[in-house]
């Protein structure tokens, strides 16, 4: 659980970093009148051209010597599911790579962080530091390939897959970068290379390290009891790079290629429809169906049934800052109250720890201006950033 907590801390850290960047309220980042109430099932969507297939096996070449530039075999035709129009449009169309059964998705608009900061260069350096701390070897390969976080990598996603024995977490970067140059750098790292599924007319590759060192590209933090580091992989395609466990990276590339349904047609779609997709940072979560012991989310937040948050940051200036909102639904009023109490404690703690740091004022605003309400079994929180 500590491993996943570290990645959530990374996401929260980005939120707080970006909170220190924005200063003046910007109409483009308003919540657009979206309510924090429980999302109501949307009416049947108007048919749109975009559709995703039902899951189908994807054949991958077994030879490690095959060129990474070759595209995987096209999957057999399968039944389609319509994607709601809002989820088929940018920026939510980016979610085509996210498998349908994931439990949480967090998106950070890195380009927006830099553009809305009074000091863009300093903001990007801070973000670069956060990525370097989480994935030092991967950061080095990106750096050597001329790829800068916040520029060529414009958007990052943290995706938590279905609960399992392995750390099923993906970190993905999207942007207009030179995938060929990055691929050359990855090949030099000693990875096994094979073609990966790709959309029609495109190519993709999967780089795998079976027994990586702690400093290997894409390596995940391991529990102290782990005898050998778990295998890790990097999926590389046009404008997309994905780090994580091989099986989940393969599924992400297959979903993007249309060989597997993606999260936009899953139950998590209701939360995606409710969140402000233009916010600088947002996240949604929904436990896997069935018993709680089959889901990851309730092991972190007991009793949670669904949750979402968004941080709508602002343009530079001395006036009002942005807005942070959170809504979390629980199985009972007691569970909601317990979470509300913990949320207040967290805000108090981070304010004390960060008051002497460059982000101290941001921490203080989050704590002092936060409103946390309990409405039966629902926690609703908001704060100016």
C-alpha positions in Angstrom: 0.0 0.0 0.0 2.9 2.3 0.7 3.9 2.0 -3.0 0.6 3.3 -4.2 0.6 6.0 -1.5 3.9 7.3 -3.0 2.3 7.8 -6.4 -0.7 9.5 -4.8 1.7 11.8 -3.0 3.2 12.6 -6.4 -0.2 13.6 -7.7 -1.0 15.6 -4.6 2.4 17.2 -4.8 1.7 18.3 -8.4 -1.6 19.8 -7.2 0.1 21.9 -4.6 3.0 22.9 -6.9 0.5 24.1 -9.4 -1.5 25.9 -6.8 1.5 28.0 -6.0 1.8 28.9 -9.7 -1.7 30.4 -10.4 -2.7 33.8 -9.0 -5.6 35.5 -10.9 -8.9 33.8 -11.6 -9.4 32.9 -15.3 -12.8 32.3 -16.8 -11.4 29.5 -18.9 -10.8 27.5 -15.7 -14.2 27.9 -14.1 -16.1 24.8 -13.1 -18.7 25.6 -15.7 -21.5 25.3 -13.3 -21.0 21.6 -12.7 -22.5 20.4 -9.5 -20.7 18.4 -6.8 -23.9 16.3 -6.3 -23.9 12.7 -7.3 -23.8 12.4 -11.1 -27.1 11.5 -12.7 -27.0 8.8 -15.4 -26.8 10.6 -18.7 -29.5 10.2 -21.3 -28.7 7.8 -24.1 -25.9 9.5 -26.1 -26.3 10.6 -29.6 -24.6 8.1 -31.9 -21.1 9.3 -32.9 -18.6 7.8 -35.3 -16.2 6.9 -32.5 -16.8 3.4 -31.1 -14.6 1.0 -29.2 -14.5 -2.8 -29.5 -15.3 -5.5 -27.0 -12.2 -7.1 -25.5 -10.3 -9.4 -28.0 -7.0 -11.2 -27.7 -4.1 -9.4 -29.2 -1.3 -11.5 -30.7 2.2 -10.2 -30.0 5.3 -11.6 -31.7 7.3 -13.8 -29.3 10.7 -13.0 -30.8 12.6 -10.3 -29.0 14.7 -9.6 -32.0 11.9 -8.3 -34.1 12.1 -4.6 -34.9 10.3 -2.3 -32.5 9.1 -0.3 -35.4 6.9 -3.1 -36.7 3.2 -2.8 -35.9 1.4 -5.6 -34.1 -1.0 -7.7 -36.0 -4.4 -6.0 -36.4 -7.0 -7.5 -34.0 -10.0 -9.4 -35.4 -13.2 -7.4 -35.8 -15.4 -7.3 -32.7 -18.6 -5.7 -31.5 -18.5 -2.0 -30.8 -19.5 0.3 -27.9 -20.4 3.9 -28.4 -18.4 6.5 -26.5 -20.5 9.4 -25.1 -19.8 12.5 -27.2 -18.1 14.5 -24.3 -15.7 11.6 -23.8 -14.9 11.4 -27.5 -13.8 15.0 -27.6 -10.5 16.5 -26.4 -9.1 16.3 -23.8 -11.0 13.2 -22.6 -10.3 11.5 -25.9 -6.8 11.0 -24.5 -8.3 8.3 -22.3 -8.4 5.8 -25.2 -5.3 4.1 -23.7 -6.8 3.5 -20.3 -8.2 0.0 -19.8 -11.9 -0.3 -18.8 -11.4 -1.9 -15.4 -9.1 0.6 -13.7 -10.1 2.0 -10.4 -8.6 5.5 -10.5 -7.3 8.1 -13.0 -5.5 11.3 -12.3 -4.6 13.8 -15.0 -2.2 16.7 -14.8 -2.0 19.3 -17.5 1.7 20.2 -17.4 1.6 22.6 -20.2 -1.1 24.6 -18.5 0.9 24.7 -15.3 3.8 26.4 -17.1 1.6 28.8 -19.1 -0.4 30.0 -16.1 2.6 30.6 -13.8 4.2 33.9 -13.0 7.5 32.1 -13.3 7.0 29.4 -15.9 10.7 28.3 -15.9 10.7 27.8 -12.2 7.4 25.9 -12.2 8.6 23.5 -14.9 11.8 22.9 -12.9 9.7 21.9 -9.9 7.6 19.6 -12.0 10.7 18.2 -13.6 12.1 17.5 -10.1 9.0 15.6 -9.1 9.2 13.3 -12.1 13.0 12.9 -11.6 12.3 11.8 -8.0 9.7 9.2 -9.0 11.3 7.8 -12.2 15.0 8.8 -12.2 16.2 6.4 -14.9 13.1 7.1 -17.1 13.7 10.9 -16.6 17.3 10.4 -17.8 16.3 8.7 -21.0 13.7 11.4 -21.6 16.2 14.1 -20.9 18.8 12.5 -23.2 16.2 12.3 -26.0 15.5 16.1 -25.7 12.1 15.6 -24.1 11.2 18.1 -21.3 8.4 17.6 -18.9 5.9 20.5 -19.5 7.0 21.1 -23.0 7.3 17.9 -25.2 5.4 16.0 -22.5 2.4 18.2 -22.1 0.1 15.9 -20.1 0.7 13.2 -17.5 -1.6 10.5 -16.2 -1.5 8.4 -13.1 -3.6 5.2 -13.6 -4.3 2.7 -10.9 -5.3 -0.7 -12.3 -7.4 -3.5 -10.8 -6.2 -4.8 -7.4 -3.6 -7.6 -7.7 -0.4 -9.0 -6.1 1.7 -6.6 -8.2 1.8 -2.9 -8.1 -0.7 -2.3 -11.0 0.0 1.4 -11.6 0.7 3.2 -14.8 2.4 6.6 -15.3 1.8 7.9 -18.8 3.1 11.0 -20.7 1.4 12.5 -23.7 2.7 15.2 -26.1 4.4 15.9 -29.4 7.8 14.3 -28.9 10.2 12.4 -31.1 9.2 8.8 -30.4 11.9 7.5 -32.7 14.7 9.3 -30.8 13.2 8.1 -27.5 13.0 4.5 -28.9 16.8 4.6 -29.7 17.5 5.6 -26.1 15.3 2.8 -24.7 17.0 0.2 -26.9 20.3 1.1 -25.3 19.0 0.3 -21.9 19.1 -3.5 -22.3 15.4 -4.0 -22.7 13.7 -6.8 -24.6 11.9 -5.1 -27.5 8.7 -6.3 -29.3 6.0 -4.7 -31.5 3.0 -3.5 -29.6 -0.6 -3.0 -30.8 -1.1 0.4 -32.5 -3.9 2.3 -34.1 -4.3 1.9 -37.9 -1.5 3.5 -39.8 0.8 3.8 -36.7 3.5 1.7 -35.1 4.2 1.1 -31.4 6.8 -0.9 -29.4 7.0 -2.5 -26.0 10.2 -2.4 -24.0 10.5 -4.9 -21.1 13.0 -5.5 -18.3 12.4 -8.9 -16.6 14.7 -8.3 -13.6 15.4 -4.6 -13.5 17.8 -3.0 -11.0 16.4 -0.3 -8.8 17.6 2.3 -11.3 16.2 0.7 -14.4 14.0 2.6 -16.8 10.4 2.4 -15.5 11.4 0.5 -12.4 8.8 0.5 -9.6 9.4 0.8 -5.9 9.4 -2.7 -4.3 8.4 -3.8 -0.8 11.3 -4.8 1.4 10.2 -8.4 1.3 10.5 -8.6 -2.5 13.3 -11.1 -3.4 13.6 -9.8 -7.0 12.4 -6.6 -8.6 9.2 -7.1 -10.5 9.3 -6.9 -14.3 8.6 -3.5 -15.8 7.8 -2.2 -19.2 7.6 1.0 -21.3 5.0 1.2 -24.1 6.0 3.7 -26.8 3.7 5.0 -29.6 2.9 8.2 -31.4 2.6 11.0 -28.8 2.4 8.5 -25.9 4.8 6.8 -23.5 3.5 4.5 -20.7 5.5 3.2 -17.7 4.3 0.3 -15.6 4.0 -3.5 -15.2 4.2 -5.4 -18.5 0.7 -6.8 -18.5 -0.9 -3.5 -17.8 1.2 -1.6 -20.3 0.3 -4.2 -22.9 -3.4 -3.7 -22.1 -3.0 0.1 -22.3 -1.4 -0.2 -25.8 -4.1 -2.6 -26.9 -6.9 -0.3 -25.7 -5.4 2.6 -27.6 -5.2 0.4 -30.7 -8.9 -0.4 -30.4 -8.3 -4.1 -29.4 -9.8 -3.7 -25.9 -12.5 -1.4 -24.6 -11.3 1.6 -22.7 -12.4 3.4 -19.5 -14.7 5.8 -21.4 -17.3 3.0 -21.7 -16.9 1.7 -18.2 -18.9 2.6 -15.0 -16.1 5.1 -14.2 -17.5 7.1 -17.2 -20.1 8.7 -15.0 -17.4 10.3 -12.9 -15.5 11.4 -16.0 -18.6 13.1 -17.3 -19.0 15.0 -14.0 -15.5 16.3 -13.7 -14.2 19.5 -15.3 -11.9 18.1 -17.9 -10.3 21.6 -18.5 -9.1 21.8 -14.9 -5.3 21.8 -14.5 -5.5 18.7 -12.3 -8.3 16.3 -11.8 -8.9 12.8 -10.7 -11.7 10.2 -10.5 -12.0 6.9 -8.7 -14.5 4.0 -8.5 -13.8 0.7 -6.7 -13.9 -2.5 -8.7 -17.4 -4.1 -8.5 -17.9 -7.0 -6.0 -16.6 -7.4 -2.5 -14.3 -4.8 -1.0 -11.5 -7.3 -0.8 -11.5 -7.4 -4.6 -11.0 -3.6 -4.9 -8.0 -1.4 -4.2 -9.7 1.9 -3.3 -11.4 0.8 -0.1 -8.1 -0.5 1.3 -6.8 3.1 1.2 -10.1 4.9 2.1 -12.4 2.6 4.0 -15.9 2.5 2.8 -15.5 4.7 -0.2 -17.9 4.1 -3.1 -16.8 6.8 -5.6 -14.8 10.0 -5.6 -13.6 12.8 -7.8 -11.6 16.0 -7.4 -10.4 18.9 -9.6 -8.1 21.8 -9.2 -9.0 24.7 -11.5 -6.0 27.0 -11.4 -5.7 30.6 -12.6 -3.7 33.1 -14.6 -0.8 35.0 -13.1 -1.7 38.1 -11.0 -2.2 39.2 -7.3 -5.9 38.6 -7.1 -8.0 35.5 -6.4 -6.5 32.1 -7.0 -8.0 28.9 -8.4 -10.5 26.5 -6.9 -10.1 23.0 -5.5 -13.2 20.8 -5.1 -13.6 17.2 -3.9 -16.6 14.9 -3.6 -16.4 11.4 -2.1 -19.3 9.0 -1.4 -19.1 6.4 1.3 -21.1 3.3 2.5 -22.2 5.0 5.7 -22.3 8.4 7.5 -19.7 7.2 10.0 -17.3 6.3 7.2 -17.8 9.7 5.6 -17.3 11.5 8.9 -14.1 9.6 9.5 -12.8 10.6 6.1 -13.8 14.2 6.7 -11.9 14.2 10.0 -8.8 12.7 8.3 -9.0 15.2 5.5 -8.9 18.1 8.0 -6.0 16.5 9.8 -4.1 16.2 6.5 -4.7 19.8 5.6 -3.4 20.8 9.1 -0.3 18.7 8.9 0.8 19.8 5.4 0.3 23.4 6.4 2.6 22.9 9.4 5.2 21.0 7.3 5.1 23.4 4.4 4.8 26.8 6.1 8.5 27.6 5.7 8.8 26.2 2.2 8.2 28.1 -1.1 4.8 26.5 -1.1 4.0 27.5 2.4 1.4 30.2 1.4 -0.3 27.6 -0.8 -0.5 25.1 2.0 -1.9 27.7 4.4 -4.6 28.8 1.9 -5.6 25.2 1.4 -6.0 24.6 5.1 -7.5 27.9 6.2 -9.8 28.4 3.3 -11.0 24.7 3.0 -14.7 23.9 3.6 -15.3 20.3 4.5 -19.0 19.3 4.8 -20.6 15.9 5.5 -24.0 15.3 3.9 -25.2 12.0 5.1 -22.7 9.6 3.5 -21.0 12.1 1.2 -18.0 14.3 1.8 -17.9 17.6 -0.1 -14.8 19.8 0.2 -13.7 23.0 -1.5 -10.9 25.5 -1.1 -9.4 28.5 -2.9 -5.8 27.8 -4.1 
